């Protein structure tokens, strides 16, 4: 986690974030139709990822909530 903060605080990290923002804006501006057609699939793909990421945080049933 420390490495990510150091990267984001550097000039290279700023350049990477700026490039990602520009590419995201380009996709939304010029390929909005394609993005909206893929959006339901991206949401469905995000569900298993969220379940996988939260598995290690003891959020399951019977964990003493």
N, C-alpha and C positions, 0 to 999 in steps of 0.2 A: 504494500500500500504506500510505503514511503517513496518507492521508486516512481509510482504513478504521479504522486504530488510533485516530485522533483521534475519529472518530465513536463507536466502541465505548467509549471512555473518557469520553464526555460523558453528560449526563442524557438527552438525546434517544436516544442509542444504547442506553442501558440500557432506556428505555421501548420501543424497537423490539424489542430482544431479548426483553423480558418479554412483549410482545404476541405475538411469534412462538411463544414457548414456551406461552403460554396457548391459542393457536389450535391448536397441535399436540396439546396435551393434550385439548382439546375434541374434535378429530377422532378421536383414539384412544379416548376414553371413549364418546362417543355414536355414532360412525360406524365402529366397529372392523370390522364386516362389510364395509363398502364399501372400507375401506383394505386389508383382507386380500385382497379380490377384485382390487384393482388392483395389489397388490404384485408379482406376476410380470411385469406389463407395465412397471412402474417399473424393475425390475431390467433388463429387456431394453432399455429406453430409456437406462439408465445406461451400458451397454456402449459404444455409439458415442461417448458423451460422454467416457468415459475414454480411448478410443483417440484422439479428437481432441485432448484436453488433453495427452496424452503424446507426441504426434507431434513436437513441437518440442524434445524433450529427448534426441534421438539414442538412442532405445531400440530402434531397428529393427535387423534383421539386417545383418551386415557393417559395423558401425560401430566395430569394434575393441574388443569387450568382452573 
